[in-house]
């Protein structure tokens, strides 16, 4: 009876709780929030000052008393209280009027489906579920990100055929072979977009004695980063601090150099993918060679990555439509289909 009441007065929501960005989908409305997973807090009082876009603008620019933090690292919670505050903020935000910003008459006690990395421990699963419940959810279901991404990408996961998906996020790379509604094989690699940014930081430090921040590294990756040679190689100017003098310094860097910087991490990801293919049962492998690999997540947008993976694995590779949203769209899909949710959830009671 009480659950029927809450369904009348709350929105059911799906959440892609990412290391870099958090996406929130409201059932029946679509994706309503796409914001960075960043929280600005006062160091002494621990008061939350800003969340999301506003907090990200503070990264690297805060005074000593304020700290802008990312409460998730490698796809899992590193700061429970801050994650809970961020989830509470987003749950309340979807229950506000978009024009006035005032709280709607609905009480924020939603059912929530959250995508999590497939390699997390039971303790880490419990931390995500507890954070959602404390933040205001009445039910919190967890599904593994590669499964959510496959559902969001429209793959026929319940058919007796092999589907291969690779979700490259900010903190983790998820690789899974899916058939008959379950994961036959999966790997969760805690190397992804953040590691690519760090590769650029390390390369510029070692080669040019230039120190840059994570935000600058991300911009360089987006502007000229690539996994395969480009038809027209690009250049950009990078500004940072000269490590020898401590003074500001600018250099011009090419896409060839950034490709060299990224190559080690990209090869690690492809190596793990090859290991999964080696362990895949022959019948499923036959399906995969015919259907190909589907890549999702922000990492899939790196120029030439699909081409590089196809060359190394000798199979077709496709980038999913709107790859940044596949996980949250998969979470939204299972909210509409409770039978499917009961099959793919890893924790959470259905009521």
N, C-alpha and C positions, 0 to 999 in steps of 0.2 A: 504493500500500500504506500509506504513512504517513498519507495523508489519511483512509483508512478507519479507521485507529487513532484519529486525533484525533476523528473523528465519534463514536466509542464513549466517549471520555472527556471530551468538552466539550459544552457547550450552544451551539447556534447562536442568535445574538441579533440583533434589530433595534434600532436606536437612532435616535431623533429628537433630534439634537444641536442643541437650540434656544438662542437667545440668552438667553432667560429661564428656561426649564425643559428638563431632559433626561428623556426617557422611554425605558425599556428594556423590550423584549419578549423573552421566552425562548420559543423554538419549542416548542410543545406545552403551554406553561404560561400564556401570555398576558402581560399587562403586569405586571411585578414591581417596577419602580422608577419613581417620579414625583418628581423632586427638582429644586430650583432649580439653575441652572448658575452656582453661586457657589463660590469657593474662598478660604479664609482662609490666608494665608501670613505667615511671619515675614519682615520686610523685610530684615534683615541676613543671616540664614542661609538664606533662601529655603525653609525647611522648611514643608511643608504641614501646617497645624494642624487644619483642618476642611474638609469638602466637603458640598455639598448643603444640606439643611435647617438643619443646625447652623451652617454658614457664613453662610447668609442672615440668621439671627438676629443676626449680628455686624455686618451692614451699618449704617454710620453710628454704630456704638457701640464701635469698636475703639480701643485705646490707640495711641500713636504707633508702637510697634514692630510692630504687627500690621496687616495690610491685607486687607480682604475685597474680592475682585475678581471680575468676571464676565469669564472668558477669551475669550468670543465677543462680537463687536460686529457688528451688522447682518448676523447670520447666518453670519459667517466668523470664523476664528480670529484673535484679536488677540494672544494670548499662547500660543505653541506649547507650552512646557514645562508650563504650568498646565493646558492642555487635555489634554495627554497624561496628567498625573497624575489628572485627573478621570475620564478614560476608563478608566484602569487601575483606579481605585477601584471604578467601577461594574461592570467586567468581573469583578473579584474578588468583588464583593458578590453577584452572581448565582450564584456557585459556592460560596456558604456555606450551611450549614444554617440555616433560618429560626428554629429554636428556640434552638440553642446558639450560633449565630454562628461556629462552627468551619468551617474550610475542608473542603469535601467531598473525597472521594478523586478527584474529577474534576480534571484539570489544565486551567486556564483558557487554552485555545488555540482559541477558537471561530472559526467563520466569522461575520463581522459585516456587516450591511447598514445603511448610514447614509444618512439623507436630508439633502440639501444644497440650498441655494438654486439656482435655475436660472441665475442671472446671474453665478455665481462664475467667476473666471479659472482657467486650468489650474494656475497656481501655488497658488491657494487650494484647488483639488481635491486636489492632491498633498499639501498640508499636512494636510488631514483624513485622507487615506488613510495617510500616514506616522505621524500621531499614533495612529491605531488599531492599526497594526502594531507600533509601539514599545510600546504599552500592553498587547500580548499577543495580538492577533488573528492567526490564521494566514492568513486571507484577509479582505480588506476591500473590499466592493463599495459603490459610491456610486450612488444614484439621486436624481433631482431631486425636490424636495419637492412640486411640483404633481402630478407623476405618482404619487408615493407616496400623496398625499392622495386623489387620484381612485380609486386602487386600494383604499385603506382605506375610502373612502366607498361602495364597491360600484358605481361607475359602469362601464358596459360599454365599457371603453377599447379593446378589440380589435375592436369592431364598426365597420363603415364609416359611422358616424354621429358628429355633432359633440357633444362634451361640453365644457362650460365650467365651470372651477373657479377659485375665488379663495381662497387660503390666507393669512389675515392672522395672522402670528405676532408675536413680540416685536420682532424686528429687521428682518424683510422681509415684504413682501406679494407673493405669487406669483400670477400670473394666467396661465392657459393654456387654449388650445383643443386638445383631444385627440381623435384619431381613428385607427383602425387601429393602435393600440399605440404611437403616437408623438405628439409635440407639434407641431401645425401652426403655432401661434403661441404665444409666451409673453413675458411681461414680469416682471422681478424688480425691485421697487421697494423701495429701502432706507428705507422709511417704514412704520411699523407701530405696534404697541402701545407701544413705548418712546417714540416721537414723540408719541403721545397723552398719555402721562404728562408729557413735557416741556412740552407745550402748557398743561397745567394749572399747572405750576410757573411758567411765564412769565406766564400770565394773573394769577395771584395776586400775583406780584411787581410787575407793572405797575399793576394796578388797586388793590390794597390795601397795597402795600409789605410783603407778608408772604412770608417765605422758608420754603419747606417742602422736604423731601427726596423722593427718588424713591418710597420706600415709602409715604409719606403720600399722594402724588399717585395712586399705584395704588389705594389704598384708596378715595379720593374717586371715582375713575373707576368702580370696581366698585359703590360704594354709590349714586351718583346720576347717573353718566354716561349719556348717551343721544345718539343721532344724529337722532331724530325727537321731536316734542313728545309728552309723556306724558299719559295721561288724568288722572293726579294728579301734579302736579309735586312734587319732593321737596326737602328741605333737610338739610344736615348742618353740624356745627361742625368747623372746621378749625383746628388749633393749629400755630403755627410761631414764627418770630422776626420782630419788627418791625424792618424795615431802618433806620428812622430813629432808634430808641432802642437797638436791640440787645437789647431785653427780650422775654420771652415774650408772645405775643398770640394771642387767639382771635377768629375771625370766623364768622358764619353765612353759608353760601353756598347758592345754589339750583341745581337741575338745569338751569334755563334758562341760567344763567351758564356752567356747565360745557359745555353744548351749544354755546354761542357760542365757548368756548375751543377746542373740538375740531373746529369746522366746517371750518377751513382744511385740516387734514390729511385729514379724511374726503372733502372735495371733491377733493383731489389724487388720492386712491385711486380715486374714482369716475371722475375724468377719465382716468386711465390705463386703466381698464376700458373706457371709451368708445372710446379709441384702438384697443384690441384688437378691439372689435366692428366698428369701421370697416374694419379690415384683414382681417377674416374672410371667406373665400370664401362666396359667396351660398348654396350648397347646405348648407354647414355651419351658416351663420347661421340658415337655416330650421329646422334641427334644434334649434338652441340656443333659438330663440324658442318652440319647442314644449315642450322639456324644461326650460328655465330654467337659471339659474345656481345652482351649489352653493357655499356659503361654508363654509369650515372654519377651524380655528385659534382661538386665544383671542380674537382681535379680533372674531370672528363673534358673540360673546356680548354685545357692546355693545348695550344696549337700543335697539330700533328701527332698527338698521343694515340689516337685511333689507328693512324697509319703505322706508327712504330710498333704497337702491340700486334697488329695484323702481320707485319713482316716477321716478327719474332716467333709468333705462334702458328703461322701458316693457316689462319682461319679468318672468316669474315668478322669484322668488328663494327658495331653500331653505337653511336651516341644516342641515348634516349632523348625523346622530345622533352624539352624543359627539364634538363637533368638535375637542376638545383632543387626541384620540388618533388621528386619521385617518392622519397621516404614519407613526407607529410601527406602526399596524395594517397599513398598506400594505407597510412593510418586512418585517413578519412574514409577510404573504401571499406575497411573492416568495421567501422562504426555503422555503416549501412547494412552490413551482412554479418549478423551475430553468429551464424553457423561457421563462416569463414574465420571469424575472430576466435571462436572456440578451438579451431584447428591450429592456428598459427601463434596464439599467445603463449608466452613463456611463463607468465605469472599474472595473477589477478583473477578474482572470482566473478563469474557472470551472473548478474542480477538485474 
